[in-house]
Amino acid sequence: VGRMRDEPFDLAVLMTDSFLSALVAWRGAARRRVGYVGQGRGLLLTDRLHPQRWNGRRVQEPMVDYYSRLAETVGCPAESRQLELHTTEADRQAADAAWRDLGLRDDGRVIALNTSGVHGSARLWPVEHFGLLARRIVATLDHDVLVTCGPKERRVAREVVRHGGSNRVFSMADQPLGIGVAKACIAKCRLMVSNDSGPRHIAAALGKPVVTLFGPMLPVWSENPTQQASNLYVDLDCIGCNKQTCPLGHHRCMRELSVDMVYHAMIRLMESTARVAA
């Protein structure tokens, strides 16, 4: 608050919906305070936006639309919801080197599996399921499988390869890691199957079809109509709990997402994107 008062701000755009963020902007004397009403903070805002409601209840909506309305309220022009991401020549060369080192096929028939997730175990599909899916892809689809990972996920990536039980299942666990090479590797793949975590957004922004496995988070929050996507979840009473660990202890939302369900969703997405490309 003191820093805001020292150099008075003309505008505060509140991306979070908390009361505290609005209080800080108000006490910091920002001349214009733009945000969504809720949690009793409406009187602290100069520009009040209202979440969508139906029969008096708030309607969940894609965050891309939710935040775009904030930007448009302060004068930003309406823009396409299309995600875009690019790779550098150095990153592409690093990905090519990883391909050669691993022995991955270079005809585009590679499917990426993203097993990572930094927001708790509740969002993670079981490692054994990923391994069985990898084995099935190799056995029935004539594709290689690449398990992506970050520095803290090398062990899990190796476990997926072990459960995959095939010399056509590879991982990045022993390759140079970084966001640039990760992007370039994903760009070389045909499709990604992913937990609800960051790499799936990278794949979508690179124009790749993505099958996402949801549990504690509702798919609607991260939907984008421009993506080639299949969002899977099990219809349970507790779906969308938004917890980092399963509060009921059974983790059914992810365990009951069967390998068969994910495999067939992947096939349908591959077929639909192939028709569009044709």
Secondary structure, DSSP 8 states (H G I E B T S, - for coil): -HHHHHS--SEEE--S--HHHHHHHHHTT-SEEEEE--TT-GGG-SEEE---EETTEE----HHHHHHHHHHHTT-------------HHHHHHHHHHHHHHT--SSS-EEEEE---SS-GGG---HHHHHHHHHHHHHHH--EEEEE--GGGHHHHHHHHHHHTSTTEEESTTS---HHHHHHHHHTSSEEEEESSHHHHHHHHTT--EEEE-SSS-GGGG--TTS-EEEE----TTTT---SS-TTS--HHHHTS-HHHHHHHHHHHHHHHHHHH-
